[in-house]
């Protein structure tokens, strides 16, 4: 998920920094601006800008909607992404719906990408198994497969490039 949901630009802030970014607690669009006053450009893989602080309680909100909130009040003088729980209706519907929807989309996309090795292994195992049976040398092929797994894991750990190619290699190594 780290490649599909990166932090928002550090030089951007909301027009109303102490108000929710999107949701029923902030009806109007709360645009993000950079230090020069221009609308902030956020890449498709970047998180939307969060408010710098939040101060809401059940008493401030519509009773029907606040009944589902996990807490009676949300007071953060210095809000960070660690505070936002997209499983809580306050965040997902009320205050940071843009952030939570983008995070959920990134999680789904990462799940699809992570299925690549299993799909490749399922498709290639019969073919590679037949090939190994014909040429033999199982010990050498196991060493080659293990080496490929080490390379794949090092590539994914040390690189910020797309994980698709290494995950295909992982599927082949299985």
N, C-alpha and C positions, 0 to 999 in steps of 0.2 A: 504494500500500500504506500510505501514511502515515495515511490516514483509518481503516484497518481494523486496524492494529496499533500502538496508541499506548503510550507508556511506562506502567508500573504506577504507582499512587499513591505519591508520595514519602514519605508518612507511614506506610507499611506496611512491615512486616518479618516474616520467617518466625519461627515459634515456636523452631526450631533454626536460627539464622542461618548457622551454619557447616556445615550438612548440606544435601544435595541436596533439591530441592523435590519431585520426583516421579521414580519410576523404580526399577529393581531395586536400586540402591545405597541407597535409603531406603524401606523397605517400608511404614512407617506414614505416614499423611498428615501433612505438614508444613504446618500452617495458617499463613496470613498474618494478623497482627493489626496494628491501628493503634496510635497512641500512647496511647489510652485503654484498651487491652486488649480492645477489641471485634474480632470477626472483620472483616477488611478487606473492603470492598465493591469488587469489581473489575468494571468495565463490560465488556460483551461485546467491545468493541473494544480493551480494555486488555490488555497483556501480564501474565501471572502474575508474581508477585514472585519474583525470583531470590535465591539464597543470597548472603550478603555475602562469603563466602569458600568456597573448595573446596580440599581437599587429599586427592587419591586417586591411587593408583598401581596398576599392573597387579598387583602383589603383594597388594593389598587386596581384589581382586575375584575372582570365579569365573573360572577359566582359560578356560572355553569362551566366556564373554561378553567378556572383556577381549582376546581374540585379535583382534577386529575394531577395537579402539580405534586411532585414528591416532597416538597418542602413548603413551609408557610411563608418564607421570605428568601429572597435571593439578593444578597448584599455583597458586592465585590468592589472594592475601591480600586483594584488593579486586576482587571479580568484577563485571564490567559486561556488558551485552548484547553488546558488541563481542567479548568472549571466547568467547561461546557460538556454536559452529558446528553447526547442526542437521543437517549432512551427516555428522557424526562420530557413530558409535554410542554413544560415551560420553555425549554430551549428549542425543541423541534417545531412547535407551532406558534409560540408566543414571541420569542425574542430573537432567535438566530436561525430562522427556518432556511435561509439561503446557505448558511454554513453547514447545517445538518444534512440538507438534501445533497450538497456537493460531496460531503464526507460519505454518505451512504452510497452514492453513485461510484465513488472511488473504491469503496470496499467491494461492491459487486464486480467492478472491473478487475480488481486484483484477484478475486476468487476465480474468475474465468481464466485469467492468465495462469494461475497456479494449477489449473487442471491440465495444462499442456503436457507435462511429463507423463501423466497417467494415460492420456489419449495416445501419445506417441508410443509408449510402451505396449499398450493394448494392440495397436496396429502393427507394430514391427516385431513383437516377440515371436509370433509364428514363423515369420520369414527369417529372422536372425537365428532362431532355434534350428530351423531346417538347414541353414547355411553352416552353423557350427557342427551339426551332425554330419554333414558332408565333408567338411575340411578337417575336423578334429581340432587339436591344439586348444583344448578347453582351458588349460592352465594359463597359457599366454593371453587368451581372450579375457579371462577373469582379471588378470593384471592390467590389461588395457582398459577394461571397463572401470576398474577401481581408480585408475589414473585419470580417466575422463571425469569421474565424479569429483575428484579433488580439484581439478581445473575448473569445473563448473561452479563448485561452491566458492572457490577463491574469487572467481570472476564476479559472482553475485555479491559477495561480501565487500569487495574492494572497488567496484565500479558503480558509476551512477547511470550507466547506459541501460537501455531497455533489457529486461530480464528474459525476453522471449527466446533468443538464440541459446543462452545457457540452459534454459528449461527444456528446450528441444534436445540438447546434448544430454541432459539428465535422463530424459525419456529413453534415449538410445542406450545409455549406460545401464539402465535397468534390464 
